[in-house]
Amino acid sequence: MIVLSLLMSGLISGSFAQEKSDTTGYEGQRQKVNNLLNERGKRFGQFDESLQKRTGIFGLKTKKDMQASIDILKQIVLTDNDIFQETKALLDFKDFEKSQITERATEFDGRINGYIKTISKLQREHERMTEEIGALEKANQFYQGLVLLLALFVVGGIIFFIRRRQKLTKS
């Protein structure tokens, strides 16, 4: 029994050394387990005292002394059962928190992957539009050159016809 209580208190105290950012529900559950462990320790002390009691003749144990020790042991066993139940609830609570964190992480991973895909898609669209703008600028330069050439041709033709007309009118 002593080994079991030391083992349980070691396990429980080891789990209490976790981060202080635990939720209030978890903290409340831990407090319940601590209270039960304290209660068990007190009862175990009562059991040790009852083992030392010898109210019979010549310092022997009486049936009452033995029954008192047995009753205290029953209370210790009931307290141990409560400790196991509350510890299981504590572990279940921690497992629940862990599963929630895992779900959130999975959800955030999905969101991040979605954002990455959207960003990649927008980058590809930006590159495509940049290439399209470059192609349109080249086409625009070609048409500007063509218009300039046509304008020079027209001006040259007008000058040619004006000089020819002047030569015809002089002659």
Disulfide bonds with the S-S distance in Angstrom:
none
